[in-house]
Amino acid sequence: MSRSETSASPRRRWGWRTVDIVVASVLAAAFGVLFAAWNNLVYPTISAPLASSPAAPLIAGVWLMPAVVGGLVVRKPGAALFTEVVASTISMFFGSAWGLAVFMSGVWQGLGAELVFALLFYRRWGFVPAILAGAGAGLAMGLYEATVSSIAPYAWDWKVVYVLCAVATGTVVAGVLGYVLVRALARTGALAPFAAGRTQGEI
């Protein structure tokens, strides 16, 4: 966290600016379009070998990325949840096999990452917070699906493996790749209005 962020009042540091809303919305829209392509063109094919397998979440990590990326870029309360929910909602309008369940999935995944950033008091934004947020999003996804989706009737040990796979994909895909993506965007200068674009050496 930069010195200016440390000295800023909580209202100024945590209050959303217009640029925060715009950039979070742009990120969400980009991920929403990516989700639409993934849901309708890629996922049906690559998920077939993992159908009815507790390893199925291993290819679901892309759905968790907006929460991590949005949180790392905007660095304000609600950013992870906002970016994830808007991305999910946009993808829903392109059509998918899951219908309105896509929206609820986005809510829970966003909350999983948001909770991690909240537990860090919205002060840590480096690599470790990124992978923890990704793991949190994955945990929320796994628990939600194990409770209310078609896998709810499965045996508890099967669901434990399912949730662990969700945490793993959240950690690696959303956490690690999300962090790498934000660093790459920062190097282009696209994140200049944000602390994420000014501080690249955080732990």
C-alpha positions as CSV (number, residue, x, y, z in Angstrom):
1,M,0.0,0.0,0.0
2,S,1.3,3.4,-0.9
3,R,2.0,6.2,1.6
4,S,-0.8,8.3,0.1
5,E,-3.2,5.5,0.7
6,T,-2.0,5.1,4.3
7,S,-2.5,8.8,5.1
8,A,-5.9,9.1,3.3
9,S,-9.1,9.2,5.4
10,P,-11.2,6.0,5.3
11,R,-13.9,7.8,3.4
12,R,-11.5,8.9,0.7
13,R,-9.6,5.7,0.6
14,W,-12.6,3.4,0.5
15,G,-15.1,5.6,-1.3
16,W,-15.7,4.9,-4.9
17,R,-14.7,7.4,-7.6
18,T,-16.3,7.7,-11.0
19,V,-13.2,6.1,-12.5
20,D,-13.5,3.1,-10.1
21,I,-17.0,2.5,-11.3
22,V,-16.1,2.9,-15.0
23,V,-13.1,0.6,-14.8
24,A,-14.7,-2.0,-12.7
25,S,-17.6,-2.1,-15.2
26,V,-15.3,-2.3,-18.2
27,L,-13.4,-5.2,-16.6
28,A,-16.7,-6.9,-15.8
29,A,-18.0,-6.4,-19.3
30,A,-14.8,-7.9,-20.8
31,F,-15.0,-10.9,-18.5
32,G,-18.7,-11.2,-19.2
33,V,-18.0,-11.6,-22.9
34,L,-15.2,-14.0,-22.1
35,F,-17.6,-16.0,-20.0
36,A,-20.2,-16.1,-22.8
37,A,-17.6,-17.6,-25.2
38,W,-16.3,-20.0,-22.6
39,N,-19.8,-21.1,-21.5
40,N,-21.2,-21.7,-25.0
41,L,-18.1,-22.7,-27.1
42,V,-15.4,-24.1,-24.9
43,Y,-16.8,-25.5,-21.7
44,P,-19.3,-28.0,-23.2
45,T,-16.5,-29.7,-25.0
46,I,-13.7,-29.8,-22.4
47,S,-16.1,-30.6,-19.5
48,A,-17.3,-33.8,-21.0
49,P,-14.4,-36.0,-19.7
50,L,-15.0,-34.6,-16.2
51,A,-18.8,-35.0,-16.2
52,S,-20.0,-36.5,-12.9
53,S,-16.4,-36.3,-11.5
54,P,-15.4,-34.4,-8.3
55,A,-12.6,-32.9,-10.4
56,A,-15.0,-31.0,-12.5
57,P,-14.3,-27.6,-10.8
58,L,-10.7,-27.7,-12.0
59,I,-11.8,-26.2,-15.3
60,A,-14.0,-23.6,-13.7
61,G,-11.3,-21.2,-12.5
62,V,-11.9,-18.7,-15.3
63,W,-15.3,-17.9,-13.7
64,L,-13.6,-16.7,-10.5
65,M,-11.1,-14.3,-12.1
66,P,-13.3,-11.1,-12.2
67,A,-13.6,-11.0,-8.4
68,V,-9.8,-11.2,-7.9
69,V,-8.9,-8.8,-10.7
70,G,-11.6,-6.3,-9.8
71,G,-10.5,-6.3,-6.2
72,L,-6.8,-5.9,-7.0
73,V,-7.4,-3.1,-9.4
74,V,-10.1,-1.0,-7.7
75,R,-9.0,-1.8,-4.1
76,K,-12.3,-0.6,-2.6
77,P,-14.9,-2.5,-0.5
78,G,-17.3,-4.2,-2.8
79,A,-15.1,-4.2,-5.9
80,A,-14.6,-7.9,-6.0
81,L,-18.3,-8.6,-5.6
82,F,-19.4,-5.9,-8.1
83,T,-17.0,-7.1,-10.8
84,E,-17.9,-10.7,-10.4
85,V,-21.7,-10.1,-10.3
86,V,-21.7,-7.8,-13.3
87,A,-19.6,-10.2,-15.3
88,S,-21.9,-13.1,-14.5
89,T,-25.0,-11.0,-15.3
90,I,-23.6,-10.0,-18.7
91,S,-22.7,-13.5,-19.6
92,M,-26.2,-14.6,-18.6
93,F,-27.7,-12.4,-21.3
94,F,-25.7,-14.3,-23.9
95,G,-27.5,-17.5,-22.9
96,S,-26.2,-20.5,-21.0
97,A,-27.3,-23.9,-19.9
98,W,-27.6,-22.7,-16.3
99,G,-29.9,-19.7,-16.7
100,L,-30.5,-17.5,-13.6
101,A,-28.2,-19.8,-11.6
102,V,-25.3,-18.0,-13.2
103,F,-26.2,-14.8,-11.3
104,M,-26.3,-16.6,-8.0
105,S,-23.0,-18.3,-8.7
106,G,-21.5,-14.8,-9.4
107,V,-22.9,-13.5,-6.1
108,W,-21.3,-16.3,-4.0
109,Q,-18.0,-16.3,-5.9
110,G,-17.7,-12.6,-5.5
111,L,-18.6,-12.8,-1.8
112,G,-15.9,-15.4,-1.3
113,A,-13.1,-13.1,-2.7
114,E,-14.7,-10.0,-1.0
115,L,-14.5,-11.7,2.4
116,V,-10.8,-12.3,2.1
117,F,-10.1,-8.7,1.1
118,A,-12.3,-7.6,4.0
119,L,-10.4,-9.8,6.5
120,L,-7.2,-8.1,5.3
121,F,-9.0,-4.7,6.0
122,Y,-8.6,-3.7,2.4
123,R,-4.9,-3.0,3.0
124,R,-3.1,-5.8,1.3
125,W,-3.1,-6.3,-2.5
126,G,-0.1,-8.4,-3.4
127,F,0.5,-11.9,-4.5
128,V,-0.5,-13.7,-1.3
129,P,-3.8,-11.7,-0.9
130,A,-4.5,-12.5,-4.6
131,I,-4.2,-16.3,-4.2
132,L,-6.1,-16.1,-0.9
133,A,-8.9,-14.2,-2.6
134,G,-8.9,-16.8,-5.4
135,A,-9.1,-19.6,-2.9
136,G,-11.9,-17.8,-1.1
137,A,-13.9,-17.5,-4.4
138,G,-13.2,-21.1,-5.1
139,L,-14.3,-22.2,-1.7
140,A,-17.6,-20.2,-2.0
141,M,-18.2,-21.7,-5.5
142,G,-17.6,-25.3,-4.2
143,L,-19.8,-24.9,-1.1
144,Y,-22.6,-23.3,-3.0
145,E,-22.6,-25.9,-5.7
146,A,-22.3,-28.8,-3.2
147,T,-25.3,-27.4,-1.4
148,V,-27.8,-26.4,-4.0
149,S,-26.8,-27.7,-7.4
150,S,-27.3,-31.1,-9.0
151,I,-24.4,-32.5,-7.0
152,A,-26.1,-31.9,-3.6
153,P,-27.3,-35.5,-3.3
154,Y,-23.8,-36.9,-3.7
155,A,-21.9,-38.5,-0.9
156,W,-20.1,-36.2,1.5
157,D,-16.6,-37.5,0.7
158,W,-17.2,-36.9,-3.0
159,K,-18.3,-33.4,-2.2
160,V,-15.2,-32.7,-0.1
161,V,-13.0,-33.6,-3.1
162,Y,-15.2,-31.4,-5.3
163,V,-14.8,-28.4,-2.9
164,L,-11.1,-28.9,-2.7
165,C,-10.8,-28.9,-6.4
166,A,-12.8,-25.7,-6.5
167,V,-10.3,-24.1,-4.0
168,A,-7.4,-25.4,-6.1
169,T,-8.6,-23.8,-9.3
170,G,-9.5,-20.6,-7.5
171,T,-6.0,-20.4,-6.1
172,V,-4.2,-21.1,-9.3
173,V,-6.4,-19.7,-12.1
174,A,-8.1,-16.8,-10.4
175,G,-5.4,-16.1,-7.8
176,V,-2.1,-16.5,-9.7
177,L,-3.3,-15.7,-13.2
178,G,-5.5,-12.9,-11.9
179,Y,-2.5,-11.4,-10.2
180,V,-0.3,-11.8,-13.3
181,L,-3.0,-10.1,-15.4
182,V,-3.2,-7.1,-13.1
183,R,0.6,-6.8,-13.2
184,A,0.6,-7.0,-17.0
185,L,-2.2,-4.3,-17.2
186,A,-0.2,-2.1,-14.8
187,R,2.9,-2.2,-17.0
188,T,0.9,-0.9,-20.0
189,G,-0.1,2.2,-18.1
190,A,-3.8,1.3,-18.3
191,L,-4.1,1.3,-14.5
192,A,-2.4,4.7,-14.0
193,P,-5.3,6.2,-12.1
194,F,-5.1,3.4,-9.5
195,A,-2.6,2.4,-6.9
196,A,-2.3,-1.0,-8.7
197,G,-0.7,0.9,-11.6
198,R,1.7,2.8,-9.4
199,T,2.9,0.1,-7.0
200,Q,4.2,-3.1,-8.5
201,G,6.5,-4.3,-5.8
202,E,4.0,-5.2,-3.1
203,I,4.1,-8.4,-1.1
